[in-house]
Amino acid sequence: MQVHQYDVVIVGAGGAGMRAAIESGQRSRTAVLTKLYPTRSHTGAAQGGMCAALANVEEDNWEWHTFDTIKGGDYLVDQDAAEVMAKEAIDAVLDLEKMGLPFNRTPEGKIDQRRFGGHTRDHGKAPVRRSCYAADRTGHMILQTLYQNCVKHEVEFYNEFYVLDLVMGERDGKRVPAGVIAYELATGELHVFQAKSIVFATGGVGKVFKTTSNAHTLTGDGMGVAWRRGIPLEDMEFFQFHPTGLAGLGILLSEAARGEGAILRNSEGERFMERYAPTIKDLAPRDIVARSMANEVREGRGCGPNKDYVLLDLTHLEPAHIDAKLPDITEFARTYLGVEPYTEPVPVYPTAHYAMGGIPTNIEAEVLADNDTVIPGLYAAGEVACVSVHGSNRLGTNSLLDINVFGKRAGIAAAEYAQTAKFVDLPDNPETFTHDLIEDLRSAEGTERIAPIRKELQETMDANVQVFRTEATLKQALKDIAQLRERYARVSVQDKGKRFNLDLLEGIELGFLLELAEVITVAAMHRKESRGGHFREDFETRDDANFMHHTMAYLDPDADTDGTQGIRLDTKPVIVTRYQPMERKY
């Protein structure tokens, strides 16, 4: 076992992790640990854009952006965080431009902007062009640009190092991070990284669902590691289902298509979003569009032989315009469905896309042990975190903004903390938990296999915890998860080796998925209302009187919530500064 010492350790090399590393690396000795090569991180799959009220194309300002974020999140957004993000959005875009990101340009040479769902002018009166973009490869361009700048600043990367545990210590009577334990894929060895500051930037948990736009690697590792160490998770019931996944596959077709003028149609050829959101139609927030699409299918207006999808129609757009603004998504349609977007509408259906919940943080990206208590030296940013800038529904393009604004804040705060803090002593044999976790799984002789359990978990989550939910479906999901966890205790891996043992790591990832799926479902059972990405058919209205709060889930061996042992739920007030909750019309 090797022991390394760094001022700051960043876990994850997606957009948030590398944006943090650029700031931290210029101020302190920084290491980035990543389960993937950095430019394979899932930020690269983000397509449409990054919003900021630059007003390059039409009138706009940060206050309108703040309002849209709060309203889009169905008023569960912490408004101080939304104000920070909207204000700092402009500098975040300009920072990337100065780093070399090749944004699309207007004829005058300014950064071009286009429309995106839920973004409006003058507090909801009409759509606005706010999304800065690089064709439909914006996330890919951001990831490459950030990586190049990390190399420029000589940030140290440990690629294909899986962080499987957070080691906590104590200073002045407070729990503080001492380091992390990482498994090196190439050798099977364990490494201890001792650090003054630790930043979690490990992304989401979309692989709890079967139909998802998320990559195979998005298994909620960071959330799971924090959860096992007694750190709460906030608002886990809120999961976003992106409206336009390729039907049957879940591969994402960017909202940029609708921003450029694409139209959703049902089997009757009707532009049905005019019925659900008469003002901004196909550019309504994602939760509204996803439910509208699912409702069209349920009411018999779906397309195809099984009437199980709707159509995204780009055929009225000029082919040259499609090629210039949407090259990737049209190629996806051709490659995966054999559809020519110039002349044929593309079959689409909602796909699990983004976790609004995660590790609770404040606006400085500091992790919270409860509603108020900061864990000194521990930070989180990006999809793994819940600063609650997205509330119960994230607006398109706010995720690439989130990772840049709060990734930057996390990097600065972690480095500044490390300048005055001292290393916390590691306990004796800090790797014991991780060693036992790995070896118990490697040596297990059970009859169960990883893939079937993962498949059945994803199927029950798709069937019971997707766009529409009821108490009955959620109870069924909890019953299924409990049975799968029993089977997981009898799992074994076929590869007993140490080098590049992905079979072993998929087994460990499945443990995270099972635990987090249970948290998501228990939190959804508790919230007896419909809000944002969480829609209960047995409680169809938003209930501000009883549920205008965040859900906080705690790992508690003595708790019994909805018949589920080990999860305790509490609440946390929503921070309201300027905008009182009102009816959400579009």
CORLIN-V924014 format. One record per pair of residues at least 12 apart in sequence whose ideal C-beta (glycine too) atoms are under 8 Angstrom apart, sorted by the first residue. I is the first residue (numbers start at 1). J is the second residue. If there is no record, write none. Layout:
i/j
I/J
I/J
//
This chain:
i/j
1/189
1/190
1/191
1/192
1/431
2/189
2/191
2/192
3/191
3/192
3/194
3/426
4/31
4/191
4/192
4/193
4/194
5/193
5/194
5/195
5/423
6/29
6/30
6/31
6/156
6/193
6/194
6/195
7/24
7/28
7/29
7/30
7/195
7/196
7/197
7/415
7/418
7/419
8/24
8/28
8/29
8/30
8/31
8/195
8/196
8/197
8/198
8/199
8/411
8/414
8/415
8/418
9/30
9/31
9/32
9/33
9/179
9/180
9/193
9/195
9/197
9/198
9/199
10/24
10/30
10/31
10/32
10/33
10/198
10/199
10/201
10/411
10/414
11/33
11/34
11/163
11/180
11/198
11/199
11/200
11/201
11/202
11/222
12/32
12/33
12/34
12/41
12/200
12/201
12/202
12/203
12/222
12/382
12/384
13/32
13/33
13/34
13/36
13/38
13/41
13/147
13/157
13/159
13/201
14/38
14/41
14/42
14/43
14/143
14/201
14/203
14/382
14/403
15/41
15/43
15/46
15/139
15/142
15/143
15/146
15/382
15/400
15/403
15/404
15/407
16/43
16/201
16/381
16/382
16/383
16/384
16/385
16/402
16/403
16/404
16/406
16/407
16/410
17/32
17/34
17/41
17/199
17/201
17/202
17/381
17/382
17/407
18/32
18/38
18/143
18/146
18/147
18/149
18/150
18/155
18/407
19/146
19/381
19/403
19/404
19/407
19/408
19/411
20/199
20/201
20/379
20/381
20/407
20/408
20/410
20/411
20/414
21/150
21/153
21/155
21/411
22/146
22/149
22/150
22/153
22/155
22/408
22/411
23/408
23/411
23/412
23/415
24/197
24/199
24/411
24/412
24/414
24/415
25/150
25/153
25/154
25/155
25/411
26/153
26/415
27/412
27/415
27/416
27/419
28/197
28/414
28/415
28/418
28/419
30/155
30/156
30/415
31/155
31/156
31/157
31/158
31/193
31/195
32/150
32/155
32/156
32/157
32/158
33/158
33/161
33/163
33/180
33/182
33/193
34/157
34/158
34/159
34/160
34/161
35/160
35/161
35/162
35/163
35/185
35/217
35/221
36/159
36/160
36/217
37/159
37/160
38/143
38/147
38/150
38/157
38/159
39/143
39/144
39/147
41/143
41/203
42/203
42/204
42/214
42/215
42/217
42/218
43/139
43/142
43/143
43/400
43/403
44/139
44/140
44/143
44/144
45/139
45/140
45/213
45/215
45/252
46/138
46/139
46/140
46/142
46/399
46/400
47/136
47/137
47/138
47/139
47/252
47/254
47/256
47/328
47/329
48/116
48/131
48/133
48/136
48/138
48/254
48/255
48/256
48/259
48/396
48/397
49/113
49/114
49/116
49/131
49/132
49/133
49/138
49/256
49/259
49/396
49/397
49/400
50/89
50/92
50/93
50/96
50/131
50/132
50/133
50/138
50/142
50/397
50/400
50/401
50/404
51/65
51/89
51/116
51/119
51/130
51/131
51/132
51/395
51/397
51/398
51/401
52/65
52/89
52/90
52/92
52/93
52/130
52/132
52/401
53/65
53/86
53/89
53/90
53/130
54/90
54/93
54/110
54/111
54/113
54/130
54/132
56/106
56/110
56/111
56/112
56/113
57/106
57/112
57/113
57/129
58/121
58/128
58/129
59/121
59/128
60/121
60/128
60/129
60/130
62/83
62/86
62/87
62/89
62/90
63/86
64/120
64/121
64/122
64/123
64/128
65/86
65/89
65/119
65/130
66/79
66/82
66/83
66/86
66/578
66/579
67/123
67/124
67/579
68/118
68/119
68/120
68/124
68/395
69/82
69/85
69/86
69/389
69/390
69/391
69/395
69/398
70/82
70/391
70/579
71/118
71/124
71/579
71/584
72/118
72/285
72/391
72/393
72/394
72/395
73/356
73/389
73/390
73/391
73/392
73/393
73/394
73/395
73/532
74/287
74/391
74/392
74/393
74/531
74/532
74/542
74/584
75/391
75/544
75/548
75/574
75/579
75/581
75/582
75/584
76/235
76/238
76/388
76/391
76/392
76/531
76/532
76/548
76/550
76/574
77/388
77/389
77/390
77/391
77/574
78/363
78/387
78/388
78/389
78/391
78/574
78/575
79/575
79/576
79/577
79/578
79/579
80/363
80/575
80/577
81/363
81/387
81/388
81/389
81/575
82/389
83/577
83/578
84/363
84/389
84/405
85/389
85/398
85/401
85/402
85/405
85/406
88/405
88/408
89/401
89/405
92/401
92/404
92/405
92/408
93/111
93/132
95/404
95/408
96/142
96/145
96/404
97/111
99/145
99/146
99/148
99/149
100/145
100/148
100/149
101/134
101/141
101/142
101/145
102/134
102/141
103/132
103/133
103/134
104/133
104/134
104/135
104/325
111/132
112/132
112/133
113/129
113/130
113/131
113/132
113/133
114/129
114/131
114/133
114/256
114/259
114/260
114/325
115/127
115/128
115/129
115/130
115/131
115/259
115/283
116/130
116/131
116/255
116/256
116/259
116/283
116/395
116/396
116/397
117/255
117/258
117/259
117/280
117/282
117/283
117/284
117/285
117/286
117/289
117/395
117/396
118/280
118/283
118/284
118/285
118/286
118/395
118/396
118/586
119/131
119/283
119/395
119/396
119/397
120/280
124/279
124/585
124/586
125/279
126/279
126/280
127/280
127/283
130/397
131/256
131/259
131/396
131/397
133/256
135/324
135/325
135/326
135/327
135/328
136/254
136/256
136/257
136/325
136/326
136/327
136/328
136/329
137/327
137/328
138/400
139/400
142/400
142/404
158/182
158/184
158/191
160/184
160/185
160/186
161/182
161/183
161/184
161/185
161/191
162/182
162/183
162/185
162/221
162/505
162/508
163/180
163/181
163/182
163/202
163/221
163/222
163/225
164/181
164/182
164/183
164/221
164/225
164/434
164/437
164/438
164/508
165/180
165/181
165/225
165/228
165/229
165/431
165/433
165/434
165/437
166/180
166/198
166/225
166/226
166/229
167/179
167/180
167/181
167/192
167/426
167/427
167/430
168/229
169/424
169/425
169/426
169/427
170/424
171/376
171/422
171/424
174/375
174/376
175/369
175/375
176/375
176/376
176/377
176/378
176/424
177/195
177/197
177/198
177/375
177/377
177/378
177/424
178/194
178/195
178/423
178/424
178/425
178/426
178/427
178/430
179/192
179/193
179/194
179/195
179/198
179/426
179/430
180/192
180/193
180/195
180/198
181/193
181/430
181/431
181/433
181/434
183/434
183/438
183/505
185/500
185/501
185/502
185/505
186/499
186/500
187/498
187/499
188/497
188/498
188/499
188/501
189/498
190/431
190/434
190/435
190/438
192/426
192/430
192/431
194/423
194/426
195/418
195/423
196/377
196/417
196/418
196/421
196/422
196/423
196/424
197/377
197/378
197/379
197/414
197/415
197/417
197/418
197/421
198/377
198/378
198/379
198/414
199/365
199/379
199/380
199/381
199/410
199/411
199/414
200/222
200/225
200/226
200/359
200/367
200/378
200/379
200/380
200/381
200/384
200/385
201/222
201/380
201/381
201/382
201/384
201/385
201/403
201/407
201/410
202/220
202/221
202/222
202/223
202/382
202/384
203/218
203/222
203/382
203/383
203/384
204/218
204/220
204/354
204/355
204/358
204/383
204/384
205/218
205/219
205/220
205/223
205/355
205/512
205/513
205/516
206/218
206/352
206/353
206/354
206/355
207/219
207/220
207/454
207/458
207/509
207/513
208/220
208/352
208/457
208/458
208/461
208/513
208/516
208/517
208/520
209/239
209/352
209/458
209/461
209/462
209/466
210/250
210/455
210/458
210/459
210/461
210/462
211/245
211/248
211/249
211/250
211/349
211/350
211/351
211/352
211/462
211/466
212/245
212/250
212/351
212/352
212/353
213/242
213/245
213/250
213/251
213/252
213/351
213/352
213/353
214/352
214/353
219/509
219/510
219/512
219/513
220/355
220/512
220/513
220/516
221/509
221/512
222/359
222/380
222/384
223/358
223/359
223/384
223/512
223/516
224/511
224/512
224/515
224/516
225/512
226/359
226/367
226/380
227/515
227/516
227/519
227/555
228/515
228/555
230/369
230/554
230/555
231/359
231/367
231/369
231/375
232/360
232/368
232/369
232/370
232/552
232/553
232/554
232/570
233/357
233/358
233/359
233/360
233/386
233/516
233/519
233/552
233/553
234/357
234/358
234/359
234/360
234/386
234/388
234/550
234/551
234/552
234/553
234/572
235/356
235/357
235/358
235/386
235/388
235/391
235/392
235/523
235/550
235/551
236/355
236/357
236/358
236/516
236/519
236/520
236/523
236/551
236/553
237/357
237/520
237/523
237/524
237/526
237/527
237/534
237/551
238/355
238/356
238/357
238/390
238/391
238/392
238/393
238/531
238/532
238/533
238/534
239/352
239/354
239/355
239/356
239/357
239/465
239/520
239/533
239/534
240/286
240/287
240/290
240/352
240/353
240/354
240/355
240/356
240/393
240/394
240/533
241/286
241/287
241/290
241/350
241/351
241/352
241/353
241/466
241/467
241/533
242/255
242/286
242/290
242/350
242/351
242/352
242/353
242/354
243/255
243/264
243/286
243/289
243/290
243/293
243/348
243/350
244/257
244/258
244/264
244/312
244/348
244/351
245/348
245/349
245/350
245/351
245/353
246/332
246/333
246/336
246/337
246/346
246/347
246/348
246/351
247/304
247/308
247/309
247/337
247/347
247/348
247/349
248/309
248/347
248/349
249/336
249/337
250/351
250/352
251/332
251/336
251/351
252/329
252/351
252/353
253/312
253/329
253/332
253/333
253/346
253/348
254/326
254/328
254/329
255/283
255/286
255/396
255/397
256/325
256/326
256/329
257/312
257/314
257/326
257/329
258/282
258/283
258/312
259/283
260/317
260/321
260/322
260/325
260/326
261/314
261/316
261/317
262/282
262/312
262/313
262/314
262/317
263/282
263/312
263/313
263/316
264/282
264/289
264/293
264/310
264/311
264/312
264/313
264/348
265/310
265/311
265/313
265/345
266/296
266/301
266/302
266/303
266/310
266/311
267/301
267/302
267/303
267/307
267/310
268/301
270/301
272/292
272/296
272/301
272/310
273/289
273/292
275/292
276/288
276/289
276/292
277/289
277/292
277/586
278/586
279/585
279/586
280/586
284/586
285/393
285/395
285/586
286/353
286/393
286/394
286/395
286/396
286/533
287/392
287/393
287/532
287/533
287/535
288/586
290/350
290/467
291/467
291/468
291/535
293/310
293/348
293/349
293/350
294/349
294/350
294/467
294/468
296/310
297/309
297/310
297/349
303/347
304/347
308/349
309/347
309/348
309/349
310/347
310/348
310/349
311/345
311/346
311/347
311/348
312/345
312/346
312/347
312/348
313/345
313/346
314/326
314/330
314/341
314/342
314/345
314/346
315/341
315/342
315/343
315/344
315/345
319/342
322/341
322/342
330/342
333/346
350/466
350/467
352/462
352/466
354/383
354/390
354/394
354/399
355/383
356/386
356/390
356/391
356/392
356/393
356/394
356/532
356/533
357/386
357/520
357/523
357/551
358/380
358/383
358/384
358/385
358/386
359/380
359/384
359/385
359/386
360/385
360/386
360/550
360/552
360/572
361/379
361/380
361/381
361/385
361/386
361/387
361/406
362/374
362/387
363/387
363/409
364/409
364/413
365/379
365/380
365/381
365/385
365/387
365/406
365/409
365/410
365/413
366/378
366/379
366/413
367/379
367/380
370/552
370/570
371/552
371/570
371/572
371/573
376/417
376/421
377/414
377/417
377/418
377/421
377/424
379/410
379/413
379/414
380/410
381/402
381/403
381/406
381/407
381/409
381/410
382/402
382/403
382/406
382/407
383/399
383/403
385/406
386/550
387/402
387/406
388/550
388/574
388/575
389/402
389/406
390/402
391/532
392/531
392/532
392/533
392/534
393/532
393/533
437/508
438/504
438/508
441/491
441/492
441/493
441/504
441/507
441/508
442/493
442/496
442/501
442/504
443/496
444/490
444/491
444/492
444/493
445/492
446/489
446/490
446/491
446/492
447/490
447/492
448/487
448/488
448/490
448/491
448/492
449/491
449/492
449/494
450/491
450/493
450/503
450/506
450/507
450/510
451/506
453/484
453/487
453/488
453/491
453/510
453/514
454/506
454/510
454/513
456/480
456/484
457/480
457/481
457/484
457/510
457/513
457/514
457/517
460/476
460/477
460/480
460/481
461/477
461/517
461/520
461/521
463/476
463/477
464/476
464/477
464/480
464/521
465/477
465/517
465/520
465/521
465/524
467/535
468/535
468/537
469/524
469/534
469/535
469/536
469/537
470/536
470/537
470/538
471/525
471/536
471/538
474/521
474/524
474/525
475/525
475/562
477/517
477/521
478/518
478/521
478/522
478/525
478/562
478/563
478/564
481/514
481/517
481/518
481/521
482/564
484/514
485/514
485/518
488/510
488/511
488/514
491/507
491/510
493/507
518/564
518/567
519/553
519/567
522/553
522/561
522/562
522/564
522/567
522/569
523/551
523/553
523/569
524/536
525/562
526/551
526/561
526/562
526/569
527/547
527/551
528/543
528/546
528/547
529/541
529/542
529/543
529/546
529/547
530/542
531/547
542/584
544/581
548/574
548/581
549/571
549/572
549/573
549/574
550/571
550/572
550/573
550/574
551/569
551/571
551/572
552/569
552/570
552/571
552/572
553/567
553/568
553/569
554/567
554/568
554/569
554/570
555/567
555/568
556/568
//
